[in-house]
Amino acid sequence: MSLSTARSFLSEACYGEQELDANSALMELDKGLRSGKLGEQCEAVVLFPKLFQKYPFPILINSAFLKLADIFRLGNNFLRLCVLKVTQQSEKHLEKILNVDEFVKRVFSVIHSNDPVARAITLRMLGSLASIIPERKNAHHSIRQSLDSHDNVEVEAAIFAAASFSEQSKDFAAGICNKVSEMIQGLDTPVELKLKLIPMLQHMHHDASLASSSRELLQHLVNSYPSTPMVIVSLHTFTQLAASSLIDIPKQLQLLLQYLRDDPRKAVKRLAINDLKLLAKKAPHLWIRENTQTLCECALAVPYNSLKLGMLGVLSTLSGTIAMKQYFSNAAGGSSVPPRLTDLVKLAQECCYHSNLVVAAHGVVVLCNIAVSCLEKDIIQLEQDTVLGVESLLMLCSQDSSPDAQATLKTALTSLVKLLKNRPHLSQSAVEFLLGQLHLSCDSSRVLMCHALAAIATHLPVLGDGMLGDLVDLYRVVGHSSTGEQQELLVSLATVIFVASQSSLSAEVKTIIKQQLENVANGWTVYCIARQASRMGCHEFSSELYQCLRTRVASEHFYFWLNSLKEFSQAEQCLSHVEDGDYSGAMSAIAEALRSYQKGIASLTAASTPLSPLTFQCEFIKLRIDTLQALSQLICTCNSLKTSPPPAIATTIALTSGNELQRCGRISMQMKVCMDEFRGLAARYADLHQSLFDADYATLRNVELQQQSCLLVSHVIEALILDPQAASFQEYATLGSVQTESEYERRMMSVFNHVLEEVEGLSKKHPPVSHLHTSCLCDAVIALLKVPLSFQRYFFQKLQSTSIKLALSPSPRTPSEPIPVQNSQQLTLKVEGVVQHGSTPGLFRKIQSVCLSVTSVLQSKTGPDFKTPLDTKTNEIEQRVEPHNDYFSTQFLLNFSVLGTHLVTVEASVVDEGGTEWKTGPKTMVSVKSLEDPYSQQLRHQLQQGGAPPAPQRGAYARF
């Protein structure tokens, strides 16, 4: 394998691929490093970051960095610069270097070079390594010496290194602070160098005295050096220091507002605005009313749009925080001025109609946030002003397809949806306005407005019927070309129609949509619409679309995927025809649905690939099949009361046995089996939910609803038949007060509440078991079946991807060979892991810690069959570790006192920032063979032969 082969190997970064050739790639890169050609050496160096990304474990990273350190020590300055860039790119892997001393020793040797450029590169290298060598005194000394160098390149490198070490080391920051102060205040220090030295003071926040002395110096600089560059650098460093030390933020706010108000220079004002925005995000609770009022006055008075825009950006950041409540509560306490007459509201209203679209967008955001958070009596007028401002901006932007106008339109629509969610009485007029604008807008604006209408209809489904006519009329005329915007508009309009129709599409609407799809839609557009139909419960329509798409794909995996979706849609469509009270019809519908589901699961299995195993989809469908089978069995059990009623002597049997359930006959035992089955299904849904760390919130809620439906059925069985006296409805009393986020959830919650009310009323009036009880159970089953299942986003699309890769040491030479260990010793098992992310890490939730569980089970016993305690046969240990730079490592001490082969299992799960544990895996197993130690073996042989025991072994403490 040549260097080009290594390059191709490293470029093929298949997600989740087994890294079997990492050592081979490292050897080939090493050959490139030892090449006599400079070009090949440089090419080998720059390939190392890909190697680290592909195999991010310490054993390889340590070897690679030692090789890079040799190149740094022996190569020319260009190679050193390449190694420096690689080190800076691989900052997250630096802590995995095992031989830090040796690595730093090789790098540090270049600091004694006569070449100032080589010394400068070494200083920058040391600065890049500050996170792993923060307290190296020789590095501290070299940096202090280099600050006095006469070579500008070396001094700049020393400043970079000093800033890096100051951030990491309290001792270095305290030691270098005085020297930096002397250099800044020294008359012989050039101004350019002072401007580079000042930002170093932002890291002097390790203790209060150091931060205080740095603030005094910065205050002196601001007062003594009024030039624009010096003021800008000093003020920004001032802000960074205050943000890190926290206690000085109020003083810094006053200082920045003073410069914003009094300093005439636009550059200084712009810097003050940027720093105010930083502090608004960092600590909005520290903004008192006077600070916000001063900012409003400056914004009202400033004549420049760019500065007004910046100030409004700060106010829009503050408007969604606690700072607004502080502003209006203090205003109300100090005077009787209503909110709409305050300077903040005046400013927002004035900006809503500004000629600059971005300024107007910020004005709308501020006004909407005030209207949402303000609870005063004068809110009606403020709401009207807000709606008028939003509508005027929407009207202005909806016909403009430029990027700025579209960004402004998106901001305005987001604010409008937030306002309507909190003020539902404003929704009717806003929806009518949006529907009117849809016909006049450009295509890109129509897409955004459709998204807003879908969000409004989801929160307020009562508005759906009113939208449907206008949306269908627009769909008739919208498709006239196959451009990207037109395709996206077809999908967005269809989505709003699905939401508005609430999973019951009329034949006319289906015909209109199909016509447009046949005329201008491409295959991907049809698939997106079918996917949305599946999410909204319009299964008959989605089945037809999947049917026509199956033969338009180029891969058999895609064919099987679309075929499975068609079968699932057909299965759910069978269930939609169930009628209330028609129990035999319900069983027939379930049987028909199960046939389609079995065909679909076979196609789904065929559609899976090693890179896309479709694990969640298969498990979800299997659970759905088992749930339908359990519901069918429950209806059969209810019917058995008619086919096999309790015998005449059932009462006598119950009195004799003392078991009241015998009074109901054989149905009681069948019901107990059904209840256990539904509880088992609920447990399986809970396990599935716990494995979905990367799923979106709607998918998780969907799985929760399936689990709750199984728990509901088991509870109803218990409450009606098995144990009516002990059944309690209090734990289900909060179901009606849960805030729903989708039509599917709303309908499921409605069914839950209705079933509980029926069961509670029946259980109080009639003793079990009668036809009323079985009819109530069957009605509950039919009510659940009539709610169309929603296939949520995670079934089709994975927006977040997180996986963990584990490495165990010691590891066996071959996978089938066990690790030998003596039974008198304990095995130290080191577990290392790397967290791997997709393109959007942390989109829904982030990893706070990793929970590692190690268990061992005795598989085969080779020693004498003595009775041994159970706790010596197994190990069960659990540890939590927090990943740093997506890497974690810990050790376990395992005892294998019982001779034989043990199977050790290491399983990883993750804990998110909310403390919820997710069973993400992976699970790794390794075999350990416990051998008898030589001394015990010799002693046993001596005893078996009847001889004298040998002399005891000399231990470490024998001489004491």
Helices and strands as residue ranges (DSSP letters): H 3-11, H 22-33, H 38-46, H 48-54, H 58-74, H 77-89, G 91-96, H 100-108, G 109-112, H 116-128, H 137-146, H 152-168, H 170-185, H 191-197, G 198-203, H 208-224, H 228-245, H 249-262, H 266-282, G 284-286, H 289-301, H 305-319, H 322-334, G 339-341, H 343-352, H 357-373, H 379-397, H 403-422, G 424-426, H 427-438, H 443-459, G 461-463, H 464-478, H 484-501, H 507-520, H 523-536, H 539-549, G 550-552, H 556-575, H 583-607, H 615-643, H 650-657, G 660-664, H 667-690, H 697-717, I 718-722, G 730-737, H 743-765, H 771-785, H 793-796, E 802-809, E 819-822, E 826-837, E 847-861, G 870-872, E 875-881, E 887-895, E 900-912, E 917-918, E 923-931, H 934-945
